Amino acid sequence: MALVPMFTGYVLFGFGLSRIPVSTATTLPLLEPAVAAVFAVLVVGEHLPALGWTGVVLVIACLGVLTVPSRRRCLPAMSQEARTAPAGPGSRPPAHSGPPQSLPGDL
């Protein structure tokens, strides 16, 4: 009983970890208690009070919110005028995309 289901579960979980994003892999195991509670009701015939069902619904709803992609993907790009505008006094120089440069005295 412990060898086959546990071994198969861990092998499949490891197989899935190599094929899904890390954010999904860390949130999906949080669903396990809710699924176990539902299986206890359906398979074993346990009684789950209203507060338990509320918890199951909240866990599923929260995980649904966590797994839905965000609508805000990235910040809007700067306009051409903002990129070519002359720098005023006290403004920063434009950022470059190269590797960070070390300054004398940096550790």
N, C-alpha and C positions, 0 to 999 in steps of 0.2 A: 504494500500500500504506500509506504513512504518512498521507496526507491523509484518506482515507475512514475507516479505523478510528479514528485518533486524533481527528479532528474529531467524528465521531459519538459516540465515547466521552465526550469532554469536554462536548458539548452535552447528552447524556443525564445526565451527572453533574451539570451545572449545573441541569438541569430537576429532578432528584431533590433537590438541595440546598434548593430552595425548598419542598419538600413533606414533608421529614422533620425530626425534631429534630436539633439540632446535635450532641448526644452520639452519635447514630447515624451522622451524617455523618462524624464524626472517627474512629470505630472501623471502619467498613466498609472504607476503603482499606487497613487493616492486613491484610485478608484476601487482598489481591492477590498477594503472593508465594506463598502456599499454593495458590491457584487456578492460578497460573502453573506451579508444580511439578507439579500434577496434570495439567494440559494437556500439559506436556512429556512426561509418561509416556504419556498416552493417545493424543495426536496424533502426536508426533514419535518415540515409541518409546524415550525416554531411560530409563535405569535409575536409580532412586532407592534408595539404601541404607536400611537399617532406621532409622538415626539421622535421615535425612531425613523418613521417614514419621512418626517420633516427633515431629519438629518440626512437621509439618503438623497432626497431631492436637492437639498442645499449642496451636498458634495458634488453631485452630478452637474448642477447649475454652475457652480464655481469652476469646476474643471472645464466645462464648456466655454466659459468666458476666457479662461487661460489659454485654451487651445485655438481659439478663433484668431486669425491673423489680425494685426493692428491695421486700422485704416490709414494711420499716419506713418508712412514708410520712411520718408526722409524729409529733410527741410528743403524748402524751395531754393532753387539755384539763384545766385546773385544775377542781377541784370547786367548787361554789357556796360551801361553807364557807370554803375557802381564799381565795376572792376577796373575801369580806365580812368576814373575820377582822380584828380591830383590829391595827394595826401595833404591834409591841413596840419597846422602845428599841433604837436602832441598825439598825432595819430600813429598807429602801428604800421610797420611796413607790411606789404602783402605776404601772405603765407606761401611757402613753396611746398612742392610735393616730394622733394627729395628726402634722403635719410637725415635724421637729426644731426646737426653739427655740434661738436663739443667746443666749448670755449676754454681759453686758458684759465686754469684754476678749478675747472669742473673735475669732479672725481668720477 
